[in-house]
């Protein structure tokens, strides 16, 4: 068999096609889980259950009209409290979060619904609600993710997503796509949008409109992933050998 470089899927060894397929299946499932995680982490921060640009503005740039506690209770922590108790906390926050009201009004709610997780023994990374002082960190103005948090998440995303799309893109190189420039655009798009996506996390702190760059970048990345995934799987197992492919399986280099 000729070199595997630039060879169409149909001329690859069965073992290699099985390997590629299993990788794509796992990556496809992982991508779906990632989208669910994005939804669970950000949807509802603006009070609307749907994911919106404003949700991302609040997540990265903060909420100028609210506190961290209110943002959490309108978003990912909304189901942790009954509606009437959430509203009681909102009223307390909107009335100035008076310290003298904590023990009588707020602490009983925290003890019943929150302290099981919000204590140093259960999770040292969460605000400590076992003491009244623990509320101070979440009743301040919500300024979104801190720069150290963004840096930590950024380097994880840059390494992991680059690795994922290198593998998916390499598999996709064995597909026949015309014109060739379109194939190159699909391969390059995830890497370019990864840069604009992460840059927009920081820029949203400067101007909230950059939250839409996060959405657009994510949409383009997802579109490229979908094209590469379905094209590779189809040409690997379902489609016939394209007429442009030579007898040796080589994909001709046509611009």
N, C-alpha and C positions, 0 to 999 in steps of 0.2 A: 504494500500500500504506500502511496505517496505521502509526503510530509503532511501532518495534520494542520499545518498553518494554512488558513484561508480555504479550508475544506468544508463543504456543505454538510449539514447534520446527517443526511442520509448515507454518507460515505464514512461516518465515524464508526468505530467499533461499538457493538451493542453495550459493552460495559461502560463506555464513556457516556453514551446517551442516557443510560440508566443513572449514572452518577449525576449528570447535568440535571436530569428530571427531578431527582430527589432533592438536590440543592434548591432548585426553583420552587418545589412544593413547600419546603420548610421556610424559605425566604418569603413566599407568598403569604403563608400563615402568619409569619412574624410581622409582615407589613400590615396586615389586617389588625393584629393585636396592637401595633404601634398607633394606628389610627383611633382605635378604641381608647387607648391610654391618653392620647391628646384630647379626645372628647371629654373623658372623665376628669382630666386635670384642669381644663380651661372653660368648658361649657358652663353657662349659668352664672359667671362672675358678675354679669351686669343685671342679674335678676331675671333674665329670659333664659329658659332651659335650652334654647338652641345655641350652637356655637356661632359666634359673630366676631367681627373685627373689634368691637368694643371689648369683648372678653380678652382678646390678645393684648389690647392696649393696657388693660388693667393688669394682666399677668406680668407683662414685661416693664411697662412704664409706671404702673401704680394707678390708684384711683384717687384723684384729687378731691373727690366729694365723699370719701368714705375712709374707714379704717380697715386694718387687716382682718379684724374679727368679723366685721360686717361682710367684707368680700368673701371670706371663707364660708359664712353662714348662708350667703346667697348663691354660693357655688358648690364646691365639692363636699362641704359639711352640711348642706341644706337638709339632708335626710336624718341627721343625727339628733335633731330636736323637733318636737311638735311645733306646728305653725304658730300657736299662741305664745309659746315660750321664746321662739325666735323673734317674734314681734316685740315682746317685752324687752329683749336685749337691744333691738334696734332703737326702740324708744329711749332706752337708757343712754345709748351712744349719742343719739341726736340731741338729747338734753344736756350734753356736756360730760357724760360718763362720770358722774359725781362719785368720789370715793366713799362718801358716807352711806351710799345706797348699795354698795357691793355686798355687804354681809347680809342684809335683809332681803334683797331682791335677786341679786345675780348669783351669789355663791351657792344657794340651794340648787339652782339649775345646773351649775357646773359640777357640783358633787354628784348629782343624780345621773347626768348624761355624759360628762366630759372627762372627769378625773381618772376614770379607769384607763384611759390612754394618755392623757395629758399629765403625766407625772414622771419624774426622773427614772424610776424603776422600770416602767413600761416602755418608755421611749424618750431617751435623753435629748433627742433632736426636736421634740415638740415643746411648745410653751408649757411651763409648769403651772397648772391650774389648781394644784393642791394648796397653794398659798395665794392670798389676794394680790401680792406683788407680781405674780405671774401674768396678770391681766395688762400690766403696763406696756408690755412689748406688743400687744395686739390691739390696743386701743389708740395707738399713735396713728398718724396718717399713713395710709397704704402707699408705699413707694415702689411696689412691685418687687421683682427679683433683685437681689443685691448684685453688685458687680462681681464679688468673689464667687457667688453661686452661678452667675452666667459664664464666668471663665471655666469653672469646673464642668458644667454641662457642655460648654462649647467644645472643649478638647475631646470629650467622650464622643460627641456627635461627629466631629471631624474625622477622627480615626475610624470609628465603627462604620459610619455610613459610606465613607470612601472605600473601605474594605468590601462592603456588601456590593456596591455598584461596580467595583472592579471585577468581581466574580460574575455578576449578572451581565455586565457589559462584555466580558470575555466570552461567555456562552453565546451571547447575541451576535458576536462577530462571525459565527458559523452560519448565520441566516443570510439569505439572499434578499436584499432590499434595493430597489431602484427608485430614484437615482441614488448613487452612493453617498452624495453629500447629505441626504436625508438620514441615512443610517448613521453617519458621523454626528449629526445634530442630536439624534436621539441618545447616542452614547454620551455625548458631552453635557447634555442638559442637566442631569442630576448633580454633576460636580459643580457646575456654574451656579445652579440654584441653591446648592448647599451653602456656598459662600454668601450669596445674597440673603438667604434665610437667616443665617447666624448673625451676619452684620446687622440685620434689621432688628434683632433682639435688643442690641445696644442702642441703635438709632431711635427706637421707639421711645426711649427715655428722653430723647431730645425733642422729637416731634411724633405725636401719636399716629400720624398718618402712615408711618412706616410699618404699622401693624398689618396693613394691607399687602405690603411687600412680603411679609411672612406667609400670608394666605396664598398669594400668587405663586411664590416660590414652592410652597408645599404642593400646590395643585400641579405645577409643571413637573415637579419631581415624581409625583404619583402617576402622572400621565406617561412619562418616559418609562417608569417601571412597568406599568401595565402593558405598554407596547412591546417592550423587550420580553416580558414574561409570556404573553400569549403568542407572539410571533415565534419565539423559540420553541415553545411546546407544540404549536401547530406544525411547524416545518419539521420538527424532530420526529413526530409520530403519525400525523394525519395527512398532511399535504403530500403531493407527489413531487418528485425531483423536478425543479424548474428547468425549462428548456435552456436557459443560459448557462447552466452548470455543465462543465466538460465531462467527458467520460471518466476522467481520473478524479472527479469530484471537486475539482478546483473551481472556486468562484472567480470569474474573470474580473479584473480590476477595470471597471468602466466608470468614468466620472459622470 
